[in-house]
């Protein structure tokens, strides 16, 4: 019995030590304070920049990451990925709405609440997180309810995690409510008010936060400051991730290749078109693209090309225009509440109109060129007048040619070319030609 009691006592002690260890507060890293400037819309490009920056800060053993944010919002999918990266970060993350005059609205409000600690500078504001469609258009019907319900649940969970009144946070989604810095602090939506990063670091000294590694006490005294801003590559990727720009690049690319196919050898339009298509496909790979929309746009190009080869009296061009319009409207998926993305009508309508006019004009010019009489080579000589110089020889446009049909014709007799066989011209006396065009009648000679 004594042995059994000793074993139970030892086990209890071990469990107690384990519990105490789990409640222990760890010191932060020994590296510098990382300041990540996020002054951009929330899109796949800025998402990639933030997630990679957090990974680099962790590898640098940073003692703290400050995300200085100024954003009007952006894509819900990108926001979710950024929120997840912040929550699971092993380095304490402070989300700071700054400088003065900055904002963290729409998707930016979720990122602020996701921080292990959040702060705002004077004259900044937070909120207005109601979901909207492409170009800021309202979402209506069941889709609007679904989107609001989905995002309201997310912001409520973030608020509860921080110990914030979930109803106030929820109103930012359901009522598009906004808070200035002072009201946000009073409501508990942010933890601190600070003038700048230095002021924020002083306020955070010694503060304990819960991270993906456990509870960590922030200590920044004597630590360096490393400012991390988007490089040229990050800025280009962020710009390309805009649905409107991706669509415009796609149209330019298709137009360039179409021009090259209808006018072979021009080279420049084909090169520019190929480059724009590559950039467009890169941007579209990060966006929720509908395969049906892409298929319809591809079909429209095929129909415009067919207009050049087939005499349809414009029917193929009309079908191509309809296909292009429908494909553009369906290009992005909007069925997911977390992927509210599309092309703004102010961009779509002019772009579609310009593309249709461009394609139709090229098809018309190509068709007209095919119908035009050739003016080069042997074909270009058909219909021209010449003079017999000797049997089997005629002079046309200052050049001597072998000709058939001169038998019995005296020198200096005027003839007209009616065809050719190989390199021999077929001619007939000029006065034997039936003139249907008064401009070519003998009277005009």
C-alpha positions in Angstrom: 0.0 0.0 0.0 2.8 2.4 0.8 4.4 1.7 -2.6 1.1 2.3 -4.3 0.6 5.6 -2.4 4.2 6.7 -3.3 3.5 5.9 -7.0 0.2 7.9 -6.9 1.9 10.8 -5.1 4.8 10.9 -7.7 2.3 10.8 -10.6 0.3 13.7 -9.1 3.5 15.7 -8.7 4.4 15.1 -12.3 1.0 16.1 -13.5 1.2 19.3 -11.4 4.6 20.2 -12.8 3.2 19.6 -16.3 0.3 22.0 -15.6 2.6 24.6 -14.2 4.8 24.3 -17.3 1.9 24.8 -19.5 1.0 28.0 -17.6 4.6 29.3 -17.8 5.2 32.5 -19.7 8.1 32.4 -22.2 10.3 35.3 -23.1 10.2 36.6 -26.6 12.9 36.2 -29.2 16.3 37.9 -29.1 16.1 39.3 -32.6 15.0 42.7 -33.8 11.5 44.2 -34.0 10.1 43.7 -37.5 7.9 46.5 -38.8 5.9 45.2 -41.9 4.3 48.1 -43.9 1.0 46.9 -45.4 -0.4 49.9 -47.3 -2.3 48.1 -50.0 -5.5 46.4 -50.8 -6.1 42.9 -49.5 -5.3 40.7 -52.5 -3.3 37.6 -53.3 -0.2 39.7 -53.8 -0.3 41.5 -50.4 -1.4 38.1 -48.9 1.8 36.5 -50.1 3.9 39.4 -49.0 2.5 39.3 -45.4 2.7 35.5 -45.0 6.3 35.4 -46.3 7.3 38.4 -44.1 5.9 36.6 -41.0 7.9 33.5 -41.9 11.1 35.5 -42.3 10.5 37.3 -39.0 10.2 34.0 -37.2 13.4 32.7 -38.8 15.1 35.9 -37.8 14.0 35.2 -34.2 12.2 38.5 -34.0 11.0 39.6 -30.6 7.9 41.3 -32.1 6.2 41.9 -35.4 4.4 45.2 -36.0 2.1 45.2 -39.0 1.5 48.9 -39.8 -1.7 48.7 -41.8 -3.5 51.2 -44.0 -6.0 49.5 -46.3 -9.5 50.0 -47.8 -10.1 46.3 -47.7 -10.1 43.7 -50.5 -10.7 40.0 -51.2 -12.3 37.9 -48.4 -10.3 34.8 -49.3 -7.0 36.6 -49.0 -8.1 38.2 -45.7 -8.8 34.7 -44.3 -5.4 33.4 -45.2 -3.7 36.5 -43.6 -5.8 36.1 -40.4 -4.8 32.5 -40.1 -1.1 33.4 -40.6 -1.3 36.0 -37.9 -3.1 33.8 -35.3 -0.7 30.9 -35.7 2.4 33.1 -35.7 4.9 32.0 -33.1 6.2 35.6 -32.9 3.9 38.2 -31.1 2.1 40.2 -33.7 0.9 43.8 -33.1 -1.4 45.2 -35.8 -1.1 49.0 -35.8 -3.5 51.2 -37.9 -1.1 54.0 -38.8 0.0 56.7 -39.6 -2.5 59.4 -38.8 -5.2 59.4 -41.4 -4.9 55.7 -42.2 -7.8 53.2 -42.1 -8.4 49.5 -41.7 -11.8 49.1 -43.3 -13.6 46.1 -44.8 -11.2 43.2 -44.8 -8.7 45.3 -42.9 -10.9 45.3 -39.8 -10.6 41.5 -39.6 -6.8 41.7 -39.7 -6.8 44.2 -36.9 -8.9 41.9 -34.6 -6.7 39.0 -35.5 -3.5 40.6 -34.0 -2.2 39.3 -30.7 -2.4 42.9 -29.8 -3.9 45.8 -31.7 -3.4 49.5 -31.7 -4.5 52.7 -33.6 -2.9 56.0 -34.2 -4.8 59.3 -33.8 -7.1 60.3 -36.6 -7.5 56.7 -37.9 -10.6 54.6 -38.2 -11.7 51.0 -38.3 -14.8 49.1 -39.5 -17.2 49.3 -42.4 -16.7 45.5 -43.0 -20.0 44.7 -44.8 -19.3 42.5 -47.9 -19.7 44.1 -51.3 -19.5 42.8 -54.9 -17.1 43.8 -57.7 -16.5 47.5 -58.1 -18.3 48.2 -54.7 -21.7 47.1 -56.0 -24.3 45.8 -53.5 -24.9 42.1 -53.1 -28.6 41.2 -53.1 -30.8 38.4 -52.2 -29.7 35.1 -50.7 -26.1 35.7 -51.6 -26.1 38.9 -49.5 -27.5 37.0 -46.4 -25.0 34.2 -46.9 -22.0 36.5 -47.2 -23.0 38.7 -44.2 -23.7 35.6 -42.1 -20.4 34.0 -43.0 -18.3 37.1 -42.3 -20.3 38.0 -39.1 -19.5 34.6 -37.7 -15.7 35.1 -38.4 -15.5 38.6 -36.9 -17.5 37.4 -33.8 -15.1 34.5 -33.2 -12.1 36.9 -33.5 -13.8 39.3 -31.1 -14.4 36.6 -28.5 -10.8 35.4 -28.8 -9.7 38.9 -27.8 -12.3 39.3 -25.1 -14.1 42.1 -27.1 -17.8 42.6 -27.1 -18.8 40.4 -30.1 -22.0 42.5 -30.9 -19.9 45.6 -31.6 -17.6 43.7 -33.8 -20.6 42.1 -35.6 -22.1 45.5 -36.3 -19.1 46.3 -38.4 -20.3 43.6 -40.8 -24.1 43.7 -40.5 -24.5 47.5 -40.2 -21.2 48.6 -41.9 -20.4 50.5 -38.6 -17.1 52.3 -38.3 -15.1 53.5 -35.2 -12.5 56.2 -34.9 -9.4 55.5 -32.8 -10.8 56.8 -29.5 -14.2 55.0 -29.8 -12.5 51.8 -30.9 -10.3 51.9 -27.7 -13.3 52.7 -25.5 -15.2 49.8 -27.1 -12.3 47.4 -26.6 -11.9 46.7 -30.3 -8.2 47.7 -30.0 -5.9 47.5 -27.0 -3.8 50.6 -27.3 -3.6 54.1 -28.8 -0.1 55.2 -29.9 1.3 58.1 -31.9 3.9 56.1 -33.8 5.9 52.9 -33.7 8.2 54.1 -31.0 5.3 55.1 -28.8 3.7 51.7 -29.5 6.9 49.8 -28.4 7.0 51.6 -25.1 3.4 50.8 -24.4 3.9 47.1 -25.3 7.0 46.6 -23.1 6.4 43.8 -20.6 3.0 43.0 -22.0 2.1 39.3 -22.2 0.2 37.9 -25.2 -0.9 34.5 -26.3 0.7 33.3 -29.6 0.9 30.1 -31.5 3.9 29.1 -29.3 2.0 29.9 -26.1 2.1 33.0 -23.8 5.1 35.3 -24.5 6.2 38.5 -22.7 7.1 41.2 -25.1 10.5 42.8 -24.5 11.9 45.2 -27.0 14.4 47.1 -25.0 17.8 47.2 -26.6 16.5 45.4 -29.7 17.0 46.8 -33.2 14.2 47.8 -35.6 13.9 46.3 -39.1 11.4 47.9 -41.4 10.2 45.5 -44.1 8.4 47.0 -47.1 7.1 45.4 -50.3 9.8 45.2 -53.0 9.3 45.8 -56.7 8.3 42.2 -57.2 5.7 42.3 -54.4 4.2 45.5 -55.8 4.0 44.1 -59.3 2.3 40.9 -58.0 -0.1 42.9 -55.9 -1.1 45.1 -58.9 -1.6 42.1 -61.2 -3.9 40.4 -58.7 -6.5 43.1 -59.4 -9.4 41.4 -61.2 -10.0 44.5 -63.4 -6.3 44.7 -64.5 -6.2 40.9 -65.0 -9.2 41.1 -67.4 -7.7 44.1 -69.3 -4.4 42.2 -69.8 -6.3 39.2 -71.0 -8.2 41.2 -73.6 -5.0 42.9 -74.8 -3.3 39.6 -75.0 -6.0 38.0 -77.1 -6.2 41.1 -79.3 -2.5 41.0 -80.0 -2.5 37.3 -80.9 -5.6 37.8 -83.1 -3.8 40.7 -84.9 -0.8 38.5 -85.5 -2.9 35.6 -86.9 -4.8 37.9 -89.2 -1.7 39.8 -90.3 1.2 37.3 -90.1 4.7 38.8 -89.9 3.8 42.0 -87.9 5.6 40.4 -84.9 5.2 43.3 -82.4 1.4 42.7 -81.7 2.1 39.0 -81.3 5.0 39.6 -78.8 3.0 42.1 -76.8 -0.1 39.9 -76.9 1.9 36.8 -75.6 3.5 38.9 -72.8 0.1 40.2 -71.7 -1.4 36.7 -71.8 1.3 35.4 -69.5 0.8 38.2 -67.0 -3.0 37.7 -67.2 -2.8 33.9 -66.6 -0.5 34.5 -63.6 -3.0 37.0 -62.2 -6.0 34.7 -63.0 -4.3 31.8 -61.3 -4.6 33.6 -58.0 -8.3 34.5 -58.5 -11.5 32.4 -58.5 -11.8 32.0 -62.3 -14.8 30.3 -63.9 -13.8 27.8 -66.6 -17.1 28.4 -68.4 -16.2 32.1 -68.6 -12.8 31.3 -70.0 -14.2 28.8 -72.5 -16.7 31.4 -73.8 -14.0 34.0 -74.2 -11.8 31.5 -76.1 -14.8 30.6 -78.3 -15.3 34.2 -79.2 -11.7 34.5 -80.5 -12.3 31.3 -82.6 -15.4 32.8 -84.1 -13.7 36.1 -84.9 -10.9 34.2 -86.6 -13.4 32.0 -88.5 -15.0 35.3 -89.8 -11.8 35.9 -91.8 -11.9 32.5 -93.4 -15.6 31.9 -93.9 -18.1 34.2 -95.7 -20.9 34.6 -93.0 -21.9 38.2 -93.7 -21.1 39.1 -90.2 -23.0 36.3 -88.4 -19.8 34.8 -86.9 -18.7 38.2 -85.7 -22.1 38.7 -83.9 -21.8 35.3 -82.3 -18.3 36.1 -81.2 -19.4 39.4 -79.7 -22.2 37.6 -77.7 -19.8 34.9 -76.6 -17.2 37.5 -75.4 -19.8 39.5 -73.5 -21.2 36.4 -71.7 -17.7 35.1 -71.0 -16.6 38.4 -69.5 -19.7 38.4 -67.2 -19.0 34.8 -66.1 -15.2 35.1 -65.8 -15.0 35.0 -62.0 -16.8 32.7 -59.6 -19.1 34.6 -57.2 -20.9 31.6 -55.6 -18.7 31.4 -52.6 -19.3 34.0 -49.8 -15.6 34.2 -49.2 -14.8 35.0 -52.8 -16.6 38.2 -53.6 -14.7 39.2 -56.7 -15.6 40.3 -60.2 -15.0 42.8 -62.9 -16.3 46.3 -62.3 -19.0 47.3 -64.9 -17.2 50.6 -65.5 -14.2 48.5 -66.7 -16.1 45.6 -68.3 -18.4 47.5 -70.6 -15.8 49.8 -72.3 -13.3 47.0 -72.6 -15.8 44.6 -74.2 -17.0 47.3 -76.6 -13.4 48.2 -77.6 -12.4 44.5 -78.0 -15.5 43.8 -80.2 -14.9 46.8 -82.4 -11.2 45.8 -82.7 -11.9 42.2 -83.6 -14.7 43.1 -86.0 -12.6 45.8 -87.7 -9.7 43.4 -88.3 -12.1 40.8 -89.6 -13.6 43.3 -92.0 -10.2 44.5 -93.3 -8.9 41.0 -93.7 -12.1 40.0 -95.7 -11.8 43.1 -97.8 -8.2 42.4 -98.6 -9.1 38.9 -99.7 -11.7 40.3 -102.1 -9.3 42.9 -103.5 -7.7 42.2 -106.9 -4.0 41.2 -106.5 -1.6 43.9 -107.7 1.6 41.9 -107.5 3.1 38.9 -109.3 1.4 37.2 -112.3 -2.1 37.8 -110.9 -1.3 41.5 -110.8 -0.9 41.6 -114.6 -4.4 40.2 -115.4 -6.4 43.1 -116.9 -3.4 45.1 -117.9 -2.9 46.4 -121.5 0.2 45.8 -123.5 1.6 46.0 -127.1 2.7 43.2 -129.3 6.4 43.5 -130.2 6.8 40.3 -132.1 5.1 36.9 -132.4 4.9 35.4 -128.9 6.2 38.6 -127.2 4.4 41.6 -125.6 5.5 44.6 -123.7 3.5 45.3 -120.6 4.4 48.1 -118.1 7.8 48.5 -119.8 8.7 44.8 -119.5 8.8 42.0 -122.2 6.7 38.9 -121.5 6.1 35.7 -123.4 2.5 35.6 -124.4 0.0 33.2 -126.1 -2.7 34.5 -128.3 -0.5 36.8 -130.5 -0.7 34.6 -133.5 -1.7 36.6 -136.5 -1.4 40.0 -134.8 0.8 42.6 -136.2 3.4 44.4 -134.2 2.2 47.4 -132.1 -1.3 45.8 -131.8 -2.8 46.6 -128.4 -3.7 43.5 -126.3 -5.1 42.8 -122.9 -4.0 40.2 -120.4 -6.8 37.8 -119.5 -4.8 35.1 -117.7 -1.6 33.2 -117.5 -0.3 29.6 -117.7 2.9 29.3 -115.7 5.1 32.2 -116.8 3.3 32.7 -120.2 0.6 35.3 -120.3 -2.7 34.7 -122.1 -3.7 37.8 -124.2 -6.5 38.8 -126.5 -6.8 41.8 -128.9 -7.9 44.8 -126.9 -10.9 45.5 -129.2 -12.3 42.0 -128.6 -12.7 42.6 -124.9 -16.3 43.2 -123.7 -16.1 46.4 -121.6 -18.4 46.6 -118.6 -16.6 49.4 -116.8 -16.7 52.7 -118.7 -13.5 53.7 -117.0 -11.7 51.0 -119.0 -13.4 51.5 -122.3 -11.4 52.3 -125.5 -13.0 55.8 -125.4 -10.8 56.6 -122.4 -7.6 56.0 -124.3 
